Amino acid sequence: MSAYTIGDRVSQPQYGHGTVTAADDRHTVIDFDEHGCRMFATRLVRLERSSTMAPPKPVKARRRTTAKPAR
């Protein structure tokens, strides 16, 4: 079983701080603040627990639609 659960904040030397998004016996997926999602072999990855808060995700602007003419 994985030592980390979904939602845990962790730190990895190469990628920095991130949030665990999936974890099982084989793979751990982490969404890093600066580097996006990365998948690691659970047995090999070296992580430290982190107390930093996740930065807010940018809100994507909605695409404007033009009004369709009435028929």
C-alpha positions in Angstrom: 0.0 0.0 0.0 1.2 3.5 -0.8 2.5 5.7 2.1 0.7 8.7 0.6 -3.0 9.3 0.0 -4.8 11.5 -2.5 -4.6 15.2 -1.5 -1.3 14.9 0.5 1.1 17.8 -0.1 4.7 16.5 -0.8 8.0 17.8 -2.0 10.4 16.1 -4.4 14.0 17.4 -5.0 13.8 17.8 -8.8 10.2 19.1 -9.2 9.5 20.9 -5.9 6.1 21.0 -4.1 3.0 19.2 -5.4 -0.2 17.4 -4.5 -0.7 13.6 -4.7 -3.5 13.0 -7.2 -3.4 9.2 -7.4 -1.4 6.5 -5.5 -1.3 2.7 -5.4 1.3 0.0 -4.9 2.8 0.6 -8.3 2.5 4.3 -9.2 2.2 7.6 -7.5 0.9 10.6 -9.6 1.7 14.1 -8.4 0.5 17.4 -9.7 3.4 19.7 -9.1 2.9 23.5 -8.7 5.4 24.5 -11.3 5.9 21.3 -13.5 2.4 19.8 -14.0 1.5 16.1 -13.5 4.2 13.5 -13.2 4.0 9.7 -12.6 6.5 7.9 -10.4 7.2 4.3 -9.4 5.9 4.2 -5.8 8.7 2.0 -4.6 11.5 4.2 -6.0 10.2 7.8 -5.6 11.7 9.8 -2.7 9.2 12.3 -1.3 9.0 14.4 1.8 5.7 15.6 3.4 5.2 19.3 2.9 3.2 21.8 4.9 3.0 24.4 2.1 -0.5 25.2 0.7 -1.3 24.5 -2.9 -1.4 27.7 -5.0 -4.8 28.6 -6.5 -5.4 27.2 -9.9 -5.8 30.0 -12.6 -9.4 30.3 -13.7 -9.6 29.8 -17.4 -11.6 32.4 -19.3 -14.7 31.1 -20.9 -14.9 31.4 -24.6 -17.4 34.0 -25.7 -20.1 32.9 -28.1 -21.8 35.1 -30.5 -25.5 35.4 -30.6 -27.1 33.5 -33.4 -29.5 35.5 -35.5 -33.2 34.7 -35.2 -34.8 33.0 -38.1 
